Every structure is written in structure tokens, then in C-alpha cells.
Amino acid sequence: MSKSTNAGVGSQAPDFTLPDGEGNQWRLSDQQGKVVVLLFYPGDETPICTRQMCSVRDNWEDYVATGAEVVGLSTNTVASHKDFAEHHNLPLRLLADVDRKVADAYGAKSLVPGKVARSVFVIDGSGAIRYRDVRPLGLFRPKDEEIIEAIRAAQG
């Protein structure tokens, strides 16, 4: 995986492999040909993050209709993700970036020390970043409609 934080629109998305809430390995490059959405968030069971992930859950049919692979990423552990997903009935896969290497590779840096910035990256089927929204303070969550619009744009 690249150490570069130059994950800007038009650049190739840094590849990575992370465990999900079930302990299964998920690799970005295995998604080739699909639009992928990376939803970085600061932490499980925090007020804004919980609202964000529950909003994704509540709009899940709209996400599924796009055919995109949508995953959440934070520095929480596999066990924390499993509990968070079960507690809120979250349909999306949550990836454990415990050492922040993936967040750092994408430049999802928060102004809060030790936290990941609330960020959205939409990656097209060829692995290029088509949409990037990094919020270093993370007080406002991205709107599902904007993410879905970015998915459709990445699909061409």
C-alpha cells in the first residue's frame, strides 16, 4: 500500500486489505470493475458517526440500487465494528483500520489527534478516485443523496 496522501480526484486509489466486523479480509483491488464507496468515520457509537451510519442504513436500498460496494472504515477494532453493526442493524461492511494506515494513505486526517476525518471517496471500476470529500473537523456528515449522485457519476 502506498504511503502517499495524494489520493485526489483522478488519481489511482491506494490499494489496501483490512478485516471487516466478521474478521474477513476485504481487499480494494478485489472490487475491480465495480464502483466502491469508502466512508471513513471517526468512531463507532459516537453521536455523529452513529447518525451517519444509520442514515446509510435507512437509505440502503438506494445505495444497493446503484450496484456500488459501500464500506465504512474507522480505527475501531473488528469486535467493536461487529457490536456497532449489530446494535444498529447496519447493512454495510465496516473495516478496521486500527493503525490508520489506510486513512493516512487517503489523506483522511482529522484535526482531532488520533482520529480519522469523516470522509467519502468514490472509486470507479478502473480504480480511479472520482469523488473526494474530506472533513477534518467532521462535525457535519455527508448527505446520502450527494454520495449516491457521486456513485452515478462514477458509473458514467
VOTIZA-131004 format. One record per residue: residue in three letters; x, y, z negated of N, C-alpha, C in turn. Coordinates in Angstrom, 1 decimal. Last residue first. Example, Ala and Ser with C-alpha at 12.3 -4.5 7.8 and 13.67 -1.06 7.14 Angstrom:
2
REC|ser|12.8|-2.2|-7.1|13.7|-1.1|-7.1|12.9|0.0|-7.9;
REC|ala|13.2|-5.7|-7.8|12.3|-4.5|-7.8|13.2|-3.3|-7.8;
# end
This chain:
156
REC|gly|-20.5|6.7|14.9|-20.6|7.2|16.3|-22.0|7.3|16.8;
REC|gln|-20.1|6.0|12.4|-20.5|4.9|13.3|-20.6|5.3|14.7;
REC|ala|-19.7|8.4|11.2|-18.5|7.5|11.4|-18.8|6.3|12.3;
REC|ala|-22.3|9.3|11.1|-21.4|10.0|11.9|-20.1|9.1|12.2;
REC|arg|-23.3|7.5|9.1|-23.9|7.5|10.5|-22.9|8.2|11.5;
REC|ile|-21.8|8.4|6.9|-21.7|7.0|7.4|-22.2|6.9|8.9;
REC|ala|-22.7|11.0|6.6|-21.3|10.8|7.0|-21.1|9.3|7.5;
REC|glu|-25.3|10.4|5.8|-25.1|11.2|7.1|-23.7|11.0|7.6;
REC|ile|-24.8|9.2|3.4|-25.4|8.4|4.5|-25.3|9.1|5.8;
REC|ile|-23.7|11.5|2.1|-22.9|10.3|2.3|-23.5|9.4|3.4;
REC|glu|-26.0|13.1|2.0|-24.7|13.6|2.7|-23.8|12.4|3.0;
REC|glu|-27.7|11.6|0.5|-28.1|12.0|1.9|-26.9|12.4|2.7;
REC|asp|-26.5|11.6|-2.0|-26.6|10.3|-1.2|-26.9|10.6|0.2;
REC|lys|-24.2|14.0|-3.0|-25.6|13.7|-2.6|-25.6|12.5|-1.7;
REC|pro|-21.8|13.8|-5.6|-22.1|13.9|-4.2|-23.6|13.5|-4.0;
REC|arg|-22.1|15.6|-8.7|-22.0|14.3|-8.0|-22.3|14.5|-6.5;
REC|phe|-20.1|17.8|-10.5|-21.3|17.6|-9.7|-21.1|16.4|-8.8;
REC|leu|-17.8|17.6|-11.9|-19.0|18.0|-12.6|-20.3|17.7|-11.8;
REC|gly|-15.2|17.2|-10.9|-16.2|16.1|-10.9|-17.4|16.4|-11.7;
REC|leu|-12.8|18.4|-10.5|-13.5|18.6|-11.8|-14.6|17.6|-12.0;
REC|pro|-12.0|17.6|-7.9|-11.1|17.4|-9.0|-11.7|17.6|-10.4;
REC|arg|-13.5|15.9|-5.6|-14.0|16.9|-6.5|-13.1|16.8|-7.8;
REC|val|-13.3|15.3|-2.2|-12.7|15.1|-3.5|-13.0|16.3|-4.4;
REC|asp|-14.4|13.9|0.5|-15.0|14.8|-0.4|-14.3|14.5|-1.8;
REC|arg|-14.2|13.0|3.9|-13.4|13.1|2.6|-14.0|14.2|1.8;
REC|tyr|-14.6|11.0|6.7|-15.2|11.9|5.8|-14.4|11.9|4.5;
REC|arg|-13.0|9.3|8.1|-13.9|10.2|8.9|-14.6|11.2|8.0;
REC|ile|-10.1|7.5|8.4|-10.9|8.3|7.4|-11.7|9.3|8.3;
REC|ala|-9.9|4.5|10.2|-9.6|5.9|10.1|-10.6|6.6|9.1;
REC|gly|-10.5|1.9|10.8|-9.7|2.1|9.6|-9.3|3.6|9.4;
REC|ser|-12.3|1.3|12.7|-10.9|1.2|13.1|-10.0|1.5|11.9;
REC|gly|-14.8|1.9|11.5|-14.4|0.5|11.8|-13.0|0.2|12.2;
REC|asp|-14.0|4.6|9.1|-14.7|4.0|10.3|-14.2|2.6|10.5;
REC|ile|-14.7|5.5|5.9|-13.7|5.0|6.8|-14.4|4.3|7.9;
REC|val|-15.3|8.1|3.6|-15.9|7.2|4.6|-14.9|6.8|5.7;
REC|phe|-14.9|8.7|0.3|-14.2|8.5|1.5|-15.0|7.6|2.4;
REC|val|-15.5|10.8|-2.4|-16.1|10.0|-1.4|-15.2|9.9|-0.2;
REC|ser|-14.9|11.2|-5.9|-14.5|11.4|-4.5|-15.3|10.4|-3.7;
REC|arg|-13.9|12.5|-8.9|-15.1|12.0|-8.3|-14.9|12.3|-6.8;
REC|ala|-10.6|11.6|-9.8|-11.5|12.6|-9.3|-12.7|11.9|-8.7;
REC|val|-9.7|9.8|-12.7|-9.8|9.8|-11.2|-10.8|10.9|-10.8;
REC|lys|-7.7|10.7|-15.5|-8.9|10.4|-14.8|-8.8|10.5|-13.3;
REC|gly|-5.3|11.7|-16.7|-5.7|10.2|-16.8|-6.9|9.8|-16.1;
REC|pro|-6.6|15.0|-17.3|-5.5|14.0|-17.3|-5.9|12.6|-17.5;
REC|val|-8.7|16.5|-15.0|-8.7|15.9|-16.3|-7.6|14.8|-16.4;
REC|leu|-8.5|17.0|-12.4|-7.9|18.0|-13.2|-7.8|17.5|-14.7;
REC|ser|-7.9|14.0|-10.5|-8.7|14.8|-11.3|-7.9|15.9|-12.0;
REC|lys|-7.3|12.9|-7.2|-6.7|13.3|-8.5|-7.6|14.3|-9.2;
REC|ala|-7.2|11.1|-4.9|-8.4|11.4|-5.7|-7.9|11.7|-7.1;
REC|gly|-5.4|10.4|-3.0|-5.4|11.8|-3.4|-6.6|12.1|-4.2;
REC|tyr|-5.1|7.8|-2.2|-6.1|8.6|-1.5|-6.2|10.0|-2.0;
REC|ala|-3.2|6.9|-4.0|-2.9|6.8|-2.6|-3.9|7.6|-1.7;
REC|asp|-4.5|7.3|-6.4|-3.3|8.2|-6.1|-3.0|8.1|-4.6;
REC|ala|-6.4|5.3|-6.2|-6.8|6.7|-6.3|-5.7|7.6|-6.0;
REC|val|-4.6|3.1|-6.2|-5.5|3.4|-5.0|-5.9|4.8|-5.1;
REC|lys|-3.4|3.3|-8.7|-2.6|3.3|-7.5|-3.4|3.7|-6.3;
REC|arg|-4.5|3.2|-11.3|-4.8|4.4|-10.5|-4.0|4.4|-9.2;
REC|asp|-4.6|0.9|-12.7|-3.3|1.6|-12.7|-3.4|2.9|-11.9;
REC|val|-7.2|-0.1|-12.3|-6.7|0.2|-13.6|-5.4|1.0|-13.7;
REC|asp|-9.4|-0.2|-10.5|-8.2|0.4|-10.1|-7.5|0.9|-11.4;
REC|ala|-11.8|-2.4|-9.8|-11.0|-2.0|-10.9|-9.6|-1.5|-10.5;
REC|leu|-14.9|-1.8|-8.1|-13.5|-2.2|-8.0|-12.7|-1.6|-9.2;
REC|leu|-18.1|-3.0|-7.7|-17.2|-2.0|-8.5|-15.8|-2.6|-8.6;
REC|arg|-20.6|-3.3|-5.3|-19.3|-3.9|-5.9|-18.5|-2.7|-6.5;
REC|leu|-24.0|-2.4|-6.0|-22.7|-2.2|-5.3|-21.6|-2.9|-6.0;
REC|pro|-26.3|-2.5|-7.5|-26.1|-3.5|-6.4|-24.7|-3.4|-5.8;
REC|leu|-26.7|-2.4|-11.0|-26.1|-1.8|-9.9|-25.8|-2.8|-8.8;
REC|asn|-28.1|-2.5|-13.5|-28.6|-3.2|-12.3|-28.1|-2.6|-11.0;
REC|his|-27.0|-1.4|-15.7|-27.7|-0.5|-14.9|-28.3|-1.2|-13.6;
REC|his|-25.7|-3.7|-16.9|-26.5|-2.7|-17.8|-27.5|-1.9|-16.9;
REC|glu|-24.2|-4.7|-14.8|-25.4|-5.5|-15.4|-26.3|-4.6|-16.1;
REC|ala|-22.3|-2.7|-14.4|-23.2|-3.1|-13.3|-24.5|-3.9|-13.8;
REC|phe|-21.1|-2.7|-16.9|-21.7|-1.5|-16.4|-22.8|-1.8|-15.3;
REC|asp|-20.0|-5.3|-17.1|-21.0|-4.8|-18.1|-21.8|-3.6|-17.5;
REC|lys|-18.2|-5.2|-14.9|-19.3|-6.2|-15.0|-20.4|-5.8|-15.9;
REC|his|-16.5|-3.1|-15.6|-17.4|-3.0|-14.4|-18.5|-4.0|-14.5;
REC|ser|-15.3|-4.2|-17.9|-16.1|-3.0|-18.0|-17.1|-2.8|-16.9;
REC|ala|-14.0|-6.3|-16.7|-15.0|-6.6|-17.7|-15.9|-5.4|-17.9;
REC|val|-12.1|-4.9|-15.1|-13.1|-5.9|-14.5|-14.3|-6.1|-15.4;
REC|thr|-11.8|-1.5|-16.4|-11.4|-2.9|-16.2|-12.5|-3.7|-15.5;
REC|asn|-11.6|1.7|-14.8|-12.1|0.8|-15.8|-11.7|-0.7|-15.4;
REC|thr|-11.0|3.5|-12.9|-9.8|2.9|-13.6|-10.3|2.0|-14.7;
REC|ser|-13.1|2.8|-10.1|-12.6|3.7|-11.2|-11.5|2.9|-11.9;
REC|leu|-15.1|2.7|-7.2|-13.8|2.5|-7.8|-13.6|3.4|-9.0;
REC|gly|-17.7|1.1|-5.3|-17.3|2.1|-6.3|-15.9|1.7|-6.9;
REC|val|-18.5|0.6|-1.9|-17.9|0.1|-3.1|-17.6|1.3|-4.0;
REC|val|-20.3|-0.5|0.9|-20.2|0.6|-0.1|-19.6|0.0|-1.4;
REC|glu|-20.2|-1.0|4.2|-19.8|-1.7|3.0|-19.5|-0.5|2.0;
REC|ala|-23.1|-0.3|6.3|-21.7|0.0|5.8|-21.5|-0.8|4.5;
REC|gly|-25.6|-0.5|7.3|-24.6|-1.6|7.6|-23.3|-1.4|7.0;
REC|thr|-27.6|1.2|6.9|-26.5|1.7|7.7|-25.6|0.6|8.1;
REC|ala|-29.3|-0.1|5.1|-29.7|0.1|6.4|-28.7|0.6|7.4;
REC|val|-27.9|0.2|2.7|-27.9|-1.1|3.3|-28.3|-1.0|4.8;
REC|tyr|-28.6|2.9|2.1|-27.2|2.5|2.3|-27.1|1.2|3.1;
REC|asp|-31.4|2.6|1.8|-30.9|3.5|2.8|-29.4|3.2|3.1;
REC|glu|-31.4|0.8|-0.4|-32.0|0.4|0.8|-31.5|1.3|2.0;
REC|trp|-30.3|2.4|-2.5|-29.5|1.3|-1.9|-30.1|0.9|-0.6;
REC|asn|-31.1|4.5|-4.0|-31.1|4.8|-2.6|-30.4|3.6|-1.8;
REC|asp|-30.7|3.6|-6.6|-32.0|4.0|-6.2|-32.2|4.2|-4.7;
REC|arg|-27.8|3.2|-6.5|-28.8|2.1|-6.7|-30.2|2.4|-6.2;
REC|val|-27.1|5.9|-6.4|-26.7|5.0|-5.3|-27.6|3.8|-5.3;
REC|ser|-28.1|6.6|-8.8|-28.6|7.3|-7.7|-28.3|6.4|-6.4;
REC|cys|-26.4|5.2|-10.5|-27.9|4.8|-10.5|-28.6|5.5|-9.3;
REC|met|-24.0|6.5|-10.0|-24.1|5.1|-9.6|-25.6|4.6|-9.6;
REC|gln|-24.7|9.1|-11.1|-24.2|8.9|-9.7|-24.5|7.5|-9.2;
REC|arg|-25.3|8.5|-13.7|-26.3|9.1|-12.9|-26.0|8.9|-11.4;
REC|thr|-22.8|7.6|-14.5|-24.0|6.7|-14.6|-25.1|7.2|-13.7;
REC|cys|-21.3|9.9|-14.2|-21.0|8.7|-13.4|-22.2|7.7|-13.4;
REC|ile|-22.4|11.6|-16.1|-22.5|11.9|-14.7|-22.2|10.7|-13.8;
REC|pro|-21.9|10.0|-18.6|-23.2|10.6|-18.2|-23.3|10.8|-16.7;
REC|thr|-20.3|6.8|-18.4|-20.2|8.2|-18.7|-21.4|8.9|-18.1;
REC|glu|-20.2|4.1|-17.7|-21.0|4.5|-18.9|-20.8|6.0|-19.3;
REC|asp|-17.0|4.2|-16.2|-18.2|3.5|-16.5|-18.9|4.1|-17.7;
REC|gly|-15.5|7.2|-14.7|-15.6|6.1|-15.7|-17.0|5.5|-15.8;
REC|pro|-15.0|8.8|-12.3|-14.1|8.8|-13.5|-14.3|7.6|-14.4;
REC|tyr|-15.0|7.3|-9.0|-15.7|7.9|-10.1|-14.9|7.8|-11.4;
REC|phe|-15.1|6.9|-5.5|-14.3|7.0|-6.7|-15.0|7.7|-7.8;
REC|leu|-16.4|5.1|-3.2|-16.9|6.1|-4.1|-16.1|6.0|-5.4;
REC|leu|-15.8|4.5|0.1|-15.2|4.4|-1.2|-15.7|5.5|-2.1;
REC|val|-17.4|2.7|2.6|-17.5|3.9|1.8|-16.8|3.6|0.5;
REC|val|-16.7|1.7|5.9|-16.6|1.4|4.5|-16.7|2.8|3.8;
REC|val|-17.9|0.2|8.8|-17.7|1.4|8.1|-17.7|1.1|6.6;
REC|lys|-16.1|-2.6|10.3|-17.3|-2.0|9.5|-16.9|-0.7|9.0;
REC|gly|-13.7|-3.3|11.4|-14.9|-3.3|12.3|-16.2|-2.8|11.6;
REC|gln|-12.4|-4.6|8.4|-12.1|-4.1|9.8|-13.4|-4.3|10.7;
REC|gln|-12.3|-5.6|5.9|-13.6|-4.9|6.3|-13.5|-4.4|7.7;
REC|asp|-9.8|-6.4|5.2|-10.8|-7.4|5.5|-12.1|-6.9|6.0;
REC|ser|-8.6|-4.0|4.3|-8.4|-4.5|5.7|-9.2|-5.6|6.1;
REC|leu|-9.4|-3.9|1.6|-10.0|-3.0|2.6|-9.8|-3.5|4.0;
REC|arg|-10.3|-6.6|-0.3|-9.3|-6.0|0.4|-9.9|-5.1|1.5;
REC|trp|-10.9|-7.9|-3.5|-11.6|-7.2|-2.4|-10.5|-6.4|-1.6;
REC|gln|-11.1|-10.8|-5.5|-10.2|-9.8|-4.8|-11.0|-9.2|-3.6;
REC|asn|-13.3|-11.1|-8.3|-12.9|-11.5|-7.0|-12.0|-10.4|-6.3;
REC|gly|-14.2|-10.4|-10.8|-12.8|-10.8|-10.7|-12.4|-11.3|-9.4;
REC|glu|-16.6|-9.1|-10.8|-16.7|-10.6|-11.0|-15.2|-11.2|-11.0;
REC|gly|-16.0|-6.5|-10.2|-16.5|-6.8|-11.5|-16.7|-8.3|-11.8;
REC|asp|-12.9|-7.0|-8.2|-14.2|-6.4|-8.5|-14.7|-6.9|-9.9;
REC|pro|-9.5|-6.1|-7.7|-10.5|-7.0|-8.2|-11.8|-6.3|-8.5;
REC|leu|-8.1|-4.9|-4.6|-8.4|-4.7|-6.0|-9.5|-5.8|-6.4;
REC|thr|-5.9|-3.9|-2.2|-6.6|-5.0|-2.7|-6.8|-4.8|-4.2;
REC|phe|-5.6|-1.6|0.6|-5.4|-2.0|-0.8|-6.2|-3.2|-1.1;
REC|asp|-4.4|0.8|3.0|-5.0|-0.5|2.7|-4.7|-0.8|1.2;
REC|pro|-5.2|4.2|3.6|-4.3|3.2|3.0|-5.0|1.9|2.6;
REC|ala|-6.7|5.0|6.7|-6.9|4.8|5.3|-5.9|3.8|4.7;
REC|gln|-5.2|7.2|9.0|-5.5|5.8|8.7|-5.6|5.7|7.2;
REC|ser|-6.7|10.5|9.4|-5.6|9.6|9.1|-6.1|8.2|8.9;
REC|gly|-9.1|11.8|9.7|-8.4|11.5|10.9|-7.2|10.5|10.7;
REC|val|-8.9|13.5|6.6|-9.7|13.1|7.7|-8.9|12.9|9.0;
REC|gly|-6.1|12.2|4.6|-7.0|13.2|5.1|-7.9|12.7|6.3;
REC|ala|-4.3|11.2|2.6|-5.4|10.4|3.1|-6.5|11.5|3.6;
REC|asn|-1.6|11.5|1.5|-2.1|12.2|2.8|-3.2|11.5|3.4;
REC|thr|-0.3|10.5|-0.5|-1.6|11.0|-0.8|-2.1|11.8|0.4;
REC|ser|1.6|7.5|-0.3|1.2|8.8|0.2|-0.2|9.2|-0.2;
REC|lys|2.2|4.9|-0.8|2.2|5.8|-2.0|1.7|7.2|-1.6;
REC|ser|0.4|2.2|0.7|1.2|3.5|0.8|1.1|4.3|-0.4;
REC|met|0.8|-1.2|0.0|0.0|0.0|0.0|0.9|1.2|0.0;
# end
